[in-house]
Amino acid sequence: MDKVHVGLIGCGGMGKSLMKGMNGVKSASLVAVSDVSEKAVKAYAEEKGVAWHTDHRELLARDDVDGVVIAVPNKFHAPVTIDAAQAGKHVFCEKPMAMNAAECREMISTCDAAGVKLQIGQVLRYHGDFKYSLQIVRDGELGDLFYGYIARYGTPGGLPGAWRSDPDIVGNWLLEVSVHEIDYARLLFGKPVAVTAWMYDQLSEGTVKPDMCNMVVEFANGGVCHLVMGQFSALGKVEAELSGTKGAVRFHWNKDFVVRKMGEEQECSVDRDTIAGNLELPTQREVREWIECIIHDTPPTIPGSEGMANIQIVDAAFVSAREKRRVSIEGSGATGGC
Ligand SMILES: NC(=O)c1ccc[n+]([C@@H]2O[C@H](COP(=O)([O-])OP(=O)(O)OC[C@H]3O[C@@H](n4cnc5c(N)ncnc54)[C@H](O)[C@@H]3O)[C@@H](O)[C@H]2O)c1
């Protein structure tokens, strides 16, 4: 196979963004789209000049579709992925991989049994500051990394789409947003071993619950990562600070990025061009890698096991917060690129 014929399931914001990324992938071509909203699917199919369906199973029955990009609300990731695998289609599934680890396991085993590739859209690892900081850590510039502080919290009501206010469909804030930072933490530290979490609902309306979560993840290498997550602040921020035996890094996403080595008198700013210059569009990179793994029959760069490892941490966090205890886990360290 030298070209992969793709079907898109879910023609909302992220589905369109992934197709924009796919525009730069010469070995992929969109042949059909599907959405439960006839208005949305017809308009997008017209724009792209492709076939459309309101039932994803009709799209999956097409012989001219090799693989599908799934960008539907969270609750439907598992059932649509399973339908796709059973129809013999390769799958790119948006994050969060599923609503819980049990669903992830079923998705992986169904894709394995069908012999189709499963890639998960943990795209944050391909964004400038995150990618650049991962590279610094992997190059050993900070020495042995032992502490991370990652905060991503927003303003109540800041997320679009009615489904995001329905816990039955969105799940929770950790699934909808924090799986990105959890994924990043695993890339930084490797295999997680335990999670302790505290969750609070401080605000009554306009938030995906829990609206505030503090979490400490312990890793097999002795590293500890503290995550602050939620939708509780009128200010909001995305910030990370990493400390190792030789130095530290701190950044605010798309704003400032500083590094300071032990013994140096002051911190050094890294300019935006160094961080983001020549960066492949993250959505293009994730789709390109999925297409290439299909063409070359190689393992996906972000396989189902990686999506599941993030969800295992989310599951453990809820047990920890509910039972007020530290919860051991059997997650795996991330293996994908940065
Ligand atoms: N990787 C990222 O950074 C990122 C960013 C945004 C969203 N996402 C994820 O992408 C997914 C979609 O989010 P969005 O922002 O595009 O939402 P959206 O509301 O803009 O679009 C979702 C679309 O799916 C359609 N839909 C719902 N159920 C369907 C079904 N069973 N079959 C076909 N279509 C169906 C809806 O009609 C809608 O058009 C979510 O899982 C979200 O978490 C990821």
The ligand as an SDF file (V2000), in Angstrom:
LIG
                    3D

 44 48  0  0  0  0  0  0  0  0999 V2000
   -5.9600   16.4510   20.9970 N   0  0  0  0  0  0  0  0  0  0  0  0
   -6.4870   17.5990   21.3820 C   0  0  0  0  0  0  0  0  0  0  0  0
   -5.7770   18.5250   21.7550 O   0  0  0  0  0  0  0  0  0  0  0  0
   -7.9770   17.7580   21.3360 C   0  0  0  0  0  0  0  0  0  0  0  0
   -8.5490   19.0360   21.2430 C   0  0  0  0  0  0  0  0  0  0  0  0
   -9.9350   19.1330   21.1520 C   0  0  0  0  0  0  0  0  0  0  0  0
  -10.7150   17.9870   21.2140 C   0  0  0  0  0  0  0  0  0  0  0  0
  -10.1300   16.7610   21.3400 N   0  0  0  0  0  0  0  0  0  0  0  0
  -10.9510   15.5480   21.4190 C   0  0  0  0  0  0  0  0  0  0  0  0
  -11.5840   15.3360   20.1640 O   0  0  0  0  0  0  0  0  0  0  0  0
  -12.8890   14.7740   20.3610 C   0  0  0  0  0  0  0  0  0  0  0  0
  -13.9050   15.6560   19.6470 C   0  0  0  0  0  0  0  0  0  0  0  0
  -13.8460   16.9550   20.2040 O   0  0  0  0  0  0  0  0  0  0  0  0
  -14.3140   18.2440   19.3660 P   0  0  0  0  0  0  0  0  0  0  0  0
  -13.7380   19.4280   20.0290 O   0  0  0  0  0  0  0  0  0  0  0  0
  -14.0470   18.0280   17.9270 O   0  0  0  0  0  0  0  0  0  0  0  0
  -15.8770   18.2020   19.6500 O   0  0  0  0  0  0  0  0  0  0  0  0
  -17.0090   18.8270   18.7190 P   0  0  0  0  0  0  0  0  0  0  0  0
  -18.2270   18.9070   19.5600 O   0  0  0  0  0  0  0  0  0  0  0  0
  -16.5060   20.0470   18.0360 O   0  0  0  0  0  0  0  0  0  0  0  0
  -17.2140   17.7170   17.5790 O   0  0  0  0  0  0  0  0  0  0  0  0
  -17.6720   16.4210   17.8380 C   0  0  0  0  0  0  0  0  0  0  0  0
  -18.4670   15.9730   16.6080 C   0  0  0  0  0  0  0  0  0  0  0  0
  -18.7760   14.5830   16.7680 O   0  0  0  0  0  0  0  0  0  0  0  0
  -20.1220   14.3990   16.3000 C   0  0  0  0  0  0  0  0  0  0  0  0
  -20.6000   13.1250   16.8720 N   0  0  0  0  0  0  0  0  0  0  0  0
  -21.0700   12.8720   18.1030 C   0  0  0  0  0  0  0  0  0  0  0  0
  -21.3290   11.5480   18.2380 N   0  0  0  0  0  0  0  0  0  0  0  0
  -20.9970   10.9630   17.0570 C   0  0  0  0  0  0  0  0  0  0  0  0
  -21.0280    9.6240   16.5530 C   0  0  0  0  0  0  0  0  0  0  0  0
  -21.4290    8.6130   17.3330 N   0  0  0  0  0  0  0  0  0  0  0  0
  -20.6460    9.3990   15.2650 N   0  0  0  0  0  0  0  0  0  0  0  0
  -20.2500   10.4350   14.4820 C   0  0  0  0  0  0  0  0  0  0  0  0
  -20.1890   11.7160   14.9080 N   0  0  0  0  0  0  0  0  0  0  0  0
  -20.5550   11.9720   16.1640 C   0  0  0  0  0  0  0  0  0  0  0  0
  -20.8500   15.6510   16.7430 C   0  0  0  0  0  0  0  0  0  0  0  0
  -22.0490   15.8500   15.9960 O   0  0  0  0  0  0  0  0  0  0  0  0
  -19.7980   16.7280   16.4540 C   0  0  0  0  0  0  0  0  0  0  0  0
  -19.9060   17.2320   15.1310 O   0  0  0  0  0  0  0  0  0  0  0  0
  -13.0730   14.6960   21.8690 C   0  0  0  0  0  0  0  0  0  0  0  0
  -12.7810   13.4060   22.3010 O   0  0  0  0  0  0  0  0  0  0  0  0
  -12.0590   15.6680   22.4310 C   0  0  0  0  0  0  0  0  0  0  0  0
  -11.6060   15.3060   23.7220 O   0  0  0  0  0  0  0  0  0  0  0  0
   -8.7790   16.6420   21.3650 C   0  0  0  0  0  0  0  0  0  0  0  0
  1  2  1  0
  2  3  2  0
  2  4  1  0
  4  5  1  0
  4 44  2  0
  5  6  2  0
  6  7  1  0
  7  8  2  0
  8  9  1  0
  8 44  1  0
  9 10  1  0
  9 42  1  0
 10 11  1  0
 11 12  1  0
 11 40  1  0
 12 13  1  0
 13 14  1  0
 14 15  2  0
 14 16  1  0
 14 17  1  0
 17 18  1  0
 18 19  2  0
 18 20  1  0
 18 21  1  0
 21 22  1  0
 22 23  1  0
 23 24  1  0
 23 38  1  0
 24 25  1  0
 25 26  1  0
 25 36  1  0
 26 27  1  0
 26 35  1  0
 27 28  2  0
 28 29  1  0
 29 30  1  0
 29 35  2  0
 30 31  1  0
 30 32  2  0
 32 33  1  0
 33 34  2  0
 34 35  1  0
 36 37  1  0
 36 38  1  0
 38 39  1  0
 40 41  1  0
 40 42  1  0
 42 43  1  0
M  CHG  2   8   1  16  -1
M  END
$$$$
